[in-house]
């Protein structure tokens, strides 16, 4: 296997993790399509006199050849919610997120990374409800509290395609972010204190295991947060196996055993077992079809007081007929009888997901106790000057009891501005019917959100 100095632990993690990831569903043509498989090339193994080599000029060289990354995002978010008695006025949230990191060059298979982040509010943070941390409960939530914090700090090791291990605070995404994601839409990303290991023992087969002991959520764990928004303590196991040897798709099986506790308790703990098949098939040079079929089963786990069983379904099909892409899908979160002390019902839950990727109004990040059915359709049109515009429609209903949770209309336009800049406009309008989420107790809730942002990446 050919050796190359630029292949590191990060490369095999791209094979074991990133190749499953579909960042921000609905923002790219064919949301069902899995990314192409990545086969890692070799990295050199540590030599017997490794530590002598470190002090023989190699370590300073690895540091000098490392890479600095800079990500600055200027954003304005507006949120206006009607028919909720506690909400009296809209939120206006102009913020800027700055992330600066450094990754060493590989050295005998080892690599390290450290990254810090700052989220600052332009003007007064009293103009919006910062996830409940600033006592502005009369305004809709914008989950971007101001903070300065360590974002990543990890050490990794890789050997050819056999092993890639990483330990420390890190970004972690699996599959399409529906179960394990980094919530990259928010200014502060969700990161994990974890130990992870990936392997590609044979071509097209990727194996991944991770153990998480802390979850740094998007709210930043700043003072004043409601208990439900605080960080998770964790004793969680992630298992993910992918095979992509078929021409028109890949199969992924997974088991996510989440034991999560925070100031609100342990009700987010759950065990999920499932799998999906997803892919794309060309019809002509201009036409391609994509598809996804997924099923998962969930039960109580860890310290949760709940006792329940619930299922999850996702079926999606789409077509890309350049310059137009369109598709439709159905996503169902089941609800089961809770035989625990509290009684009632308990729904299928996804506490570590990238929520905004699937519902832009951000009202349904906690699945209602009666479950959720999401029937959706989307169309994307490439306008002149390389400006893709995407439209999405959702119809939401309860999985149990016949509740009507309303509908949502979304639109987004993006534009790359040279090599380092990108601009985004996004709008979401939620027109509710029955109770839309556990925190919403009245019918006919209406919520609209608008974002305008400019991002620089280096």
C-alpha positions as CSV (number, residue, x, y, z in Angstrom):
1,X,0.0,0.0,0.0
2,X,1.4,3.3,-1.0
3,X,2.7,5.5,1.7
4,X,2.0,9.3,1.9
5,X,2.8,11.9,4.5
6,X,-0.5,13.7,4.3
7,X,-2.7,10.7,5.2
8,X,-3.3,10.8,9.0
9,X,-5.8,9.7,11.6
10,X,-8.1,12.3,10.2
11,X,-8.2,10.5,6.8
12,X,-9.3,7.2,8.2
13,X,-11.9,9.0,10.3
14,X,-13.2,10.4,7.1
15,X,-13.6,6.9,5.9
16,X,-15.0,5.6,9.2
17,X,-17.1,8.7,10.0
18,X,-17.2,11.4,7.5
19,X,-18.1,9.2,4.6
20,X,-21.4,8.4,6.3
21,X,-22.1,12.1,7.0
22,X,-24.5,14.1,5.0
23,X,-24.1,17.6,6.5
24,X,-27.3,19.6,6.5
25,X,-29.9,17.5,4.7
26,X,-32.0,19.6,2.3
27,X,-29.1,21.8,1.5
28,X,-27.6,19.6,-1.2
29,X,-29.2,17.8,-4.2
30,X,-30.5,14.3,-3.3
31,X,-30.6,14.2,0.5
32,X,-30.8,10.4,0.4
33,X,-27.4,10.0,-1.4
34,X,-24.6,8.7,0.7
35,X,-21.2,10.3,-0.1
36,X,-18.7,8.4,-2.1
37,X,-16.6,5.8,-0.3
38,X,-13.1,6.8,0.8
39,X,-10.3,4.3,0.9
40,X,-7.5,5.5,3.2
41,X,-4.0,5.3,2.0
42,X,-1.1,4.2,4.2
43,X,0.4,6.2,7.0
44,X,3.8,5.3,8.4
45,X,3.9,3.4,11.7
46,X,5.9,4.5,14.7
47,X,9.5,3.3,14.7
48,X,11.2,1.6,17.7
49,X,13.2,4.7,18.5
50,X,10.1,6.9,18.3
51,X,10.9,9.2,21.2
52,X,14.4,9.7,20.1
53,X,13.2,10.7,16.7
54,X,10.8,13.2,18.4
55,X,13.8,15.0,19.9
56,X,15.9,14.6,16.7
57,X,14.2,17.4,14.9
58,X,11.0,15.6,13.7
59,X,8.6,17.0,16.3
60,X,9.4,20.7,15.6
61,X,9.1,19.9,11.8
62,X,5.6,18.4,12.3
63,X,4.6,21.5,14.3
64,X,6.0,23.8,11.7
65,X,4.2,22.0,8.9
66,X,0.9,22.0,10.6
67,X,-2.3,23.7,9.4
68,X,-4.1,26.7,10.9
69,X,-7.9,26.9,10.3
70,X,-10.1,30.0,10.7
71,X,-13.8,30.0,10.5
72,X,-15.7,33.3,11.0
73,X,-19.5,33.5,10.6
74,X,-21.4,36.8,10.9
75,X,-25.2,36.1,11.3
76,X,-28.4,38.0,11.9
77,X,-31.3,35.8,13.1
78,X,-34.9,37.0,13.5
79,X,-37.6,35.0,15.3
80,X,-41.3,35.9,15.8
81,X,-43.8,33.6,17.5
82,X,-47.5,34.1,17.7
83,X,-50.3,32.6,19.8
84,X,-48.0,31.7,22.7
85,X,-49.1,33.7,25.8
86,X,-45.5,34.0,27.2
87,X,-44.1,35.4,24.0
88,X,-44.6,39.2,23.8
89,X,-42.1,40.4,21.2
90,X,-39.7,39.0,18.6
91,X,-36.0,38.2,18.9
92,X,-33.3,40.0,17.1
93,X,-29.9,38.2,17.3
94,X,-26.9,39.7,15.5
95,X,-23.9,37.5,16.4
96,X,-20.4,36.7,15.2
97,X,-18.8,33.3,15.7
98,X,-15.0,33.0,15.4
99,X,-13.2,29.7,15.5
100,X,-9.5,29.3,15.3
101,X,-7.6,26.0,15.3
102,X,-4.3,24.3,14.6
103,X,-3.7,20.7,13.5
104,X,-0.1,19.3,13.5
105,X,1.3,17.5,10.5
106,X,1.4,13.7,10.9
107,X,4.4,12.3,12.7
108,X,4.8,8.5,12.6
109,X,1.0,8.1,12.5
110,X,0.4,10.6,15.4
111,X,-1.5,13.9,15.0
112,X,-2.9,16.5,17.4
113,X,-5.4,19.3,17.1
114,X,-6.6,22.2,19.3
115,X,-9.3,24.7,18.5
116,X,-11.0,27.6,20.4
117,X,-14.2,29.4,19.7
118,X,-15.9,32.7,20.6
119,X,-19.5,33.7,20.0
120,X,-20.2,37.4,20.5
121,X,-23.4,39.4,20.3
122,X,-23.3,42.6,18.4
123,X,-25.3,45.1,20.5
124,X,-27.3,43.9,23.5
125,X,-27.9,40.2,24.2
126,X,-31.2,41.3,25.7
127,X,-32.7,41.6,22.2
128,X,-33.2,37.8,22.1
129,X,-33.8,34.8,24.3
130,X,-30.4,33.1,24.5
131,X,-31.6,29.6,25.1
132,X,-33.2,30.7,28.4
133,X,-29.9,31.9,29.9
134,X,-30.6,35.6,30.0
135,X,-34.1,35.7,31.5
136,X,-35.8,36.9,28.2
137,X,-38.6,34.3,28.2
138,X,-40.9,36.8,26.6
139,X,-39.0,36.3,23.3
140,X,-38.5,33.3,21.1
141,X,-35.4,31.2,21.6
142,X,-32.2,31.8,19.6
143,X,-29.8,29.1,20.8
144,X,-26.6,31.2,20.5
145,X,-25.5,32.5,23.9
146,X,-22.3,34.5,24.0
147,X,-19.3,32.5,25.2
148,X,-15.6,31.8,24.7
149,X,-14.7,28.2,25.0
150,X,-12.4,25.3,23.9
151,X,-14.0,23.6,20.9
152,X,-11.6,20.8,20.2
153,X,-8.5,19.3,21.7
154,X,-7.6,15.8,20.6
155,X,-4.7,13.4,19.9
156,X,-5.0,10.8,17.2
157,X,-3.1,7.9,15.8
158,X,-3.5,5.9,12.5
159,X,-1.8,3.0,10.9
160,X,-2.5,2.4,7.2
161,X,-6.2,1.3,6.8
162,X,-6.2,-0.8,9.9
163,X,-6.8,1.6,12.7
164,X,-7.5,5.3,13.3
165,X,-7.9,6.2,17.0
166,X,-8.7,9.6,18.5
167,X,-9.1,10.8,22.1
168,X,-10.3,14.1,23.5
169,X,-12.8,16.7,22.7
170,X,-13.8,16.4,19.1
171,X,-16.4,16.9,16.4
172,X,-18.3,13.7,15.6
173,X,-21.0,13.0,13.0
174,X,-22.4,9.7,11.9
175,X,-24.7,8.8,9.0
176,X,-27.0,11.8,8.1
177,X,-26.7,13.4,11.5
178,X,-30.1,12.1,12.5
179,X,-28.7,10.3,15.6
180,X,-25.2,11.7,16.1
181,X,-24.4,15.2,14.8
182,X,-22.5,18.4,15.5
183,X,-25.4,20.8,15.1
184,X,-23.3,22.8,12.7
185,X,-26.0,25.4,11.9
186,X,-25.7,26.9,15.4
187,X,-22.9,29.3,16.2
188,X,-21.5,27.0,18.9
189,X,-21.2,23.4,17.6
190,X,-22.0,20.3,19.6
191,X,-18.7,18.5,20.4
192,X,-17.9,15.3,22.3
193,X,-15.4,14.3,24.9
194,X,-14.8,10.8,23.5
195,X,-12.5,8.0,22.5
196,X,-13.1,6.7,19.0
197,X,-11.6,4.1,16.8
198,X,-12.2,3.3,13.1
199,X,-10.9,0.6,10.8
200,X,-11.2,-0.5,7.2
201,X,-10.0,-4.1,7.3
202,X,-11.2,-4.8,3.7
203,X,-12.2,-2.6,0.8
204,X,-15.6,-1.0,1.2
205,X,-16.1,-2.2,4.8
206,X,-15.8,0.5,7.5
207,X,-16.0,-0.2,11.2
208,X,-16.4,2.4,13.9
209,X,-16.7,2.4,17.7
210,X,-16.9,5.4,20.1
211,X,-17.2,5.9,23.8
212,X,-18.6,9.3,24.9
213,X,-18.1,10.6,28.5
214,X,-19.3,14.2,28.0
215,X,-21.4,16.1,25.5
216,X,-20.8,19.9,25.0
217,X,-24.1,21.0,23.6
218,X,-24.9,24.1,21.4
219,X,-26.1,26.1,24.4
220,X,-22.6,26.4,25.7
221,X,-23.4,25.4,29.3
222,X,-23.3,29.1,30.3
223,X,-24.8,30.2,33.6
224,X,-28.5,30.7,33.8
225,X,-29.5,27.9,31.4
226,X,-32.7,25.9,32.1
227,X,-31.8,22.4,33.3
228,X,-32.9,20.8,30.0
229,X,-30.4,22.9,28.1
230,X,-27.3,22.0,30.1
231,X,-24.5,19.7,28.9
232,X,-24.8,16.0,29.2
233,X,-22.7,13.7,31.3
234,X,-22.4,10.5,29.4
235,X,-21.4,6.8,29.5
236,X,-22.5,6.1,25.9
237,X,-21.4,3.6,23.3
238,X,-21.5,4.1,19.5
239,X,-21.2,1.2,17.0
240,X,-21.5,1.8,13.2
241,X,-20.7,-0.6,10.4
242,X,-20.9,0.3,6.7
243,X,-20.5,-1.7,3.5
244,X,-20.4,0.1,0.2
245,X,-19.4,-2.7,-2.2
246,X,-22.5,-2.3,-4.3
247,X,-22.6,0.0,-7.3
248,X,-25.8,1.8,-6.5
249,X,-25.8,2.1,-2.7
250,X,-24.4,1.3,0.7
251,X,-25.8,-0.5,3.8
252,X,-25.2,0.9,7.2
253,X,-26.0,-0.9,10.5
254,X,-25.7,0.9,13.9
255,X,-26.2,0.6,17.6
256,X,-26.2,3.7,19.7
257,X,-26.4,3.1,23.5
258,X,-26.8,6.5,25.1
259,X,-26.6,6.9,28.8
260,X,-27.1,10.7,29.3
261,X,-27.7,12.8,32.4
262,X,-27.9,16.5,33.1
263,X,-29.6,18.9,35.5
264,X,-33.0,17.8,34.0
265,X,-32.4,14.1,34.7
266,X,-31.7,11.0,32.6
267,X,-34.9,10.8,30.4
268,X,-32.8,11.3,27.2
269,X,-31.0,7.9,27.8
270,X,-32.0,5.4,25.2
271,X,-30.7,2.4,23.1
272,X,-31.2,2.5,19.4
273,X,-30.6,-0.3,16.9
274,X,-31.1,0.1,13.2
275,X,-29.9,0.3,9.7
276,X,-30.4,1.8,6.3
277,X,-29.7,1.3,2.6
278,X,-29.2,4.5,0.5
279,X,-27.7,5.3,-2.8
280,X,-28.1,6.8,-6.3
281,X,-28.5,5.5,-9.8
282,X,-27.8,7.3,-13.1
283,X,-30.5,7.2,-15.7
284,X,-28.9,9.4,-18.4
285,X,-26.1,11.9,-18.4
286,X,-28.5,14.5,-17.0
287,X,-30.8,12.4,-14.9
288,X,-30.1,10.5,-11.7
289,X,-32.3,9.0,-9.0
290,X,-31.6,8.7,-5.3
291,X,-33.2,6.7,-2.5
292,X,-33.1,5.9,1.1
293,X,-34.8,3.3,3.3
294,X,-34.2,3.2,7.1
295,X,-35.6,1.5,10.1
296,X,-34.6,1.7,13.8
297,X,-36.0,0.3,17.0
298,X,-35.5,2.0,20.4
299,X,-35.9,1.1,24.0
300,X,-35.0,2.6,27.4
301,X,-31.4,2.4,28.5
302,X,-29.1,3.5,31.3
303,X,-30.5,5.6,34.1
304,X,-33.7,6.7,32.4
305,X,-36.9,6.5,34.5
306,X,-38.9,5.6,31.3
307,X,-39.8,2.1,30.2
308,X,-40.9,2.0,26.6
309,X,-40.4,0.7,23.0
310,X,-40.7,2.8,19.9
311,X,-39.8,2.6,16.2
312,X,-38.4,4.9,13.6
313,X,-38.9,4.9,9.8
314,X,-37.5,7.0,7.0
315,X,-38.3,6.5,3.3
316,X,-37.1,8.9,0.7
317,X,-36.8,9.1,-3.1
318,X,-35.6,11.9,-5.3
319,X,-34.4,12.8,-8.8
320,X,-31.8,15.2,-10.1
321,X,-32.6,16.5,-13.6
322,X,-30.1,19.2,-14.1
323,X,-30.5,22.0,-13.2
324,X,-33.5,20.9,-11.0
325,X,-33.5,18.4,-8.1
326,X,-36.7,17.3,-6.3
327,X,-37.9,14.6,-4.0
328,X,-40.2,13.5,-1.2
329,X,-40.0,11.4,1.9
330,X,-41.7,10.2,5.0
331,X,-40.1,10.1,8.5
332,X,-41.9,8.6,11.4
333,X,-41.0,8.7,15.1
334,X,-43.1,6.2,17.0
335,X,-44.6,6.4,20.5
336,X,-45.0,3.6,23.0
337,X,-46.6,3.1,26.4
338,X,-44.4,4.2,29.2
339,X,-44.6,1.5,31.9
340,X,-42.4,3.6,34.3
341,X,-43.7,5.4,37.3
342,X,-44.7,8.5,35.4
343,X,-47.0,6.5,33.0
344,X,-48.4,8.0,29.8
345,X,-46.5,7.6,26.6
346,X,-42.8,8.0,25.5
347,X,-41.6,8.8,22.0
348,X,-38.6,7.8,19.9
349,X,-35.9,10.3,20.8
350,X,-32.7,11.6,19.2
351,X,-30.9,13.7,21.9
352,X,-27.6,14.0,20.0
353,X,-28.9,14.8,16.6
354,X,-28.3,17.8,14.4
355,X,-31.9,19.1,14.8
356,X,-32.0,22.1,12.5
357,X,-30.9,20.0,9.5
358,X,-34.4,18.3,9.6
359,X,-36.7,21.1,10.7
360,X,-35.7,24.7,10.3
361,X,-38.2,26.4,12.6
362,X,-36.6,24.5,15.5
363,X,-39.9,23.7,17.2
364,X,-39.7,19.9,17.0
365,X,-36.2,19.1,18.3
366,X,-37.9,17.3,21.2
367,X,-40.4,14.7,19.7
368,X,-43.8,15.0,21.3
369,X,-44.8,12.2,23.6
370,X,-47.4,11.0,21.0
371,X,-44.6,10.7,18.4
372,X,-44.2,12.5,15.1
373,X,-45.0,11.9,11.4
374,X,-43.1,14.1,9.0
375,X,-44.3,14.0,5.3
376,X,-42.0,16.3,3.3
377,X,-41.1,17.3,-0.2
378,X,-38.4,19.5,-1.7
379,X,-37.3,21.1,-4.9
380,X,-34.0,22.8,-5.7
381,X,-33.4,25.0,-8.7
382,X,-30.0,26.3,-9.8
383,X,-30.4,30.0,-10.7
384,X,-27.9,31.9,-12.9
385,X,-24.6,32.8,-11.3
386,X,-24.5,29.5,-9.4
387,X,-27.1,30.3,-6.8
388,X,-29.0,27.2,-5.7
389,X,-32.4,27.9,-4.2
390,X,-34.2,25.2,-2.2
391,X,-37.9,25.0,-1.2
392,X,-39.1,22.5,1.4
393,X,-42.6,21.6,2.6
394,X,-43.4,19.6,5.8
395,X,-46.7,18.2,7.0
396,X,-46.5,17.2,10.7
397,X,-48.9,14.8,12.6
398,X,-48.8,12.7,15.7
399,X,-47.9,9.0,15.4
400,X,-50.5,8.2,18.1
401,X,-53.8,9.8,18.8
402,X,-54.4,11.6,15.5
403,X,-53.0,15.0,16.5
404,X,-52.4,17.5,13.7
405,X,-49.1,19.4,14.4
406,X,-49.4,21.7,11.4
407,X,-47.1,22.4,8.5
408,X,-43.8,24.2,7.7
409,X,-42.5,26.1,4.6
410,X,-38.8,26.7,4.1
411,X,-36.7,28.4,1.6
412,X,-32.9,28.9,1.3
413,X,-30.5,30.5,-1.1
414,X,-26.7,30.2,-1.0
415,X,-23.9,31.8,-3.0
416,X,-20.1,31.2,-2.9
417,X,-18.1,34.4,-3.0
418,X,-14.7,33.5,-4.2
419,X,-12.5,30.9,-2.5
420,X,-13.1,31.7,1.1
421,X,-16.5,33.4,1.5
422,X,-20.1,32.2,1.3
423,X,-23.4,34.0,1.8
424,X,-26.7,32.3,2.9
425,X,-30.3,33.5,3.2
426,X,-32.8,31.2,4.9
427,X,-36.5,31.5,5.9
428,X,-38.8,29.1,7.8
429,X,-42.5,29.5,8.6
430,X,-44.2,27.1,10.9
431,X,-48.0,27.1,11.0
432,X,-49.1,24.9,13.9
433,X,-52.3,23.2,14.8
434,X,-52.4,21.0,18.0
435,X,-49.6,21.2,20.5
436,X,-46.4,21.3,18.4
437,X,-43.9,20.2,21.1
438,X,-43.8,19.5,24.8
439,X,-43.0,23.2,25.5
440,X,-46.0,24.4,23.4
441,X,-49.3,24.0,25.1
442,X,-51.7,26.0,22.9
443,X,-53.1,25.3,19.4
444,X,-52.4,27.3,16.3
445,X,-48.8,28.3,17.1
446,X,-47.2,30.3,14.3
447,X,-43.4,30.9,14.2
448,X,-41.2,32.5,11.5
449,X,-37.5,32.7,11.5
450,X,-35.1,34.5,9.1
451,X,-31.3,34.2,8.8
452,X,-28.8,36.2,6.8
453,X,-25.2,35.2,7.2
454,X,-21.7,35.7,5.7
455,X,-19.1,33.1,6.4
456,X,-15.3,33.0,5.9
457,X,-13.4,29.8,6.0
458,X,-9.6,29.3,5.7
